[in-house]
Amino acid sequence: MDDRQRIRLLIGDVNYPLYIPRSDEQLYRDAARMINDMLNRYRETFPGLSKEQYLAMVALHNAYMNLEKKHLNDTAPFAERLEQSISLLTDYLAKEEE
């Protein structure tokens, strides 16, 4: 059984036909809704710009949010700090045993 389906998403004023996994349909529809909501907000806030400018603003906003989340999920600094703490505790406990 094919688990992919064709859907159409209206983003801005353009219809986009997509062929996607069935399990992802709601995510695609929610993403399109978010894009349209942002487009409308930018149109209200900055009237008179071109369609391309509005789409660029939405793309920039989404790229920024993705990078911000990636940065927030970066656990390397915490892992390094944890390693330092473990090392300090190990050294301290070793001195206490002597």
N, C-alpha and C positions, 0 to 999 in steps of 0.2 A: 504494500500500500504506500502510495506517495504521501509523505507527510509535509509536502509543500503546497502552497496555494497562491493564487494571484489575488492581490488586493489593489485598490486605488486609494491614494492618499492625496488630499487637497492641501497643498502647502502654499501659502500666499494665494496667488490666483492661478496656480498651475496644478494640474492633475498629474500625479506620478503613479504609473502602473508598476507594481513590484511583485516579485515572485519570492516568497518568504516561507520559512518553516511555520507550520500551523501554530506551534507552541509559542511563537514570537509575535503573533498578530497583535495582541493587546499592547505589547511594548511599543511596536511600531505606531499604533494608533495614538497611544499616549505621547510618544515623542513628537508626532505631527501636531497634536493638540498643544503641546508646550511651545513648539516653534511658532505656531499661529498666534498663541497668546502673547509671546514676546514680540512678534512682528507688530501686533496691534498696539502694544504698549509703546514701542518705539515710534510708531506712526503718530500716536497721540502726543507723545512728548516732544518729538522733533518733526513737525509737519514740513512737507515740501521737499523731502529728500527722494532720491530715486529708489526704485525697488532693489537695485543692486546694493545701495548703501544700507538699506534696512537689513537685507540678508547678511551683509558683511558684519553689521553690528550684532546680529543674532549669533553668527558663527563665532565672532570674537568672544561674546559672552559665554557660549557653550565651551569653547576651548579653555577659557579662563577657569570655569567651574571644574572641568575635568582635571586641569593641572593642579588646582587648589586641593581637590580631593586626593589626587595622587600624592601630593606633598603631605597631607594630613595622615595618609595611610602608610607613610614611610616610617618603618619601625627601626631602621638602622641606628639612629641616634640613641634610641632607648636600649637597644641590644648592646651597644658599646658601653653605655652607662651601667647597664646591668653587669657586664663583664668586669668593669672596673670595680664595682661594688663587691662582686664575688671574690675578686682577687684581694681586695683590702680585707674582707672578712676572713679569707683563708690565711692570709699573713698574720692577722691579729690572733686567730685561734691557734696557729702554730706557735706563736710567741708565748701564749698563755699556757700551752702544754709543756713548755720547757722549764 
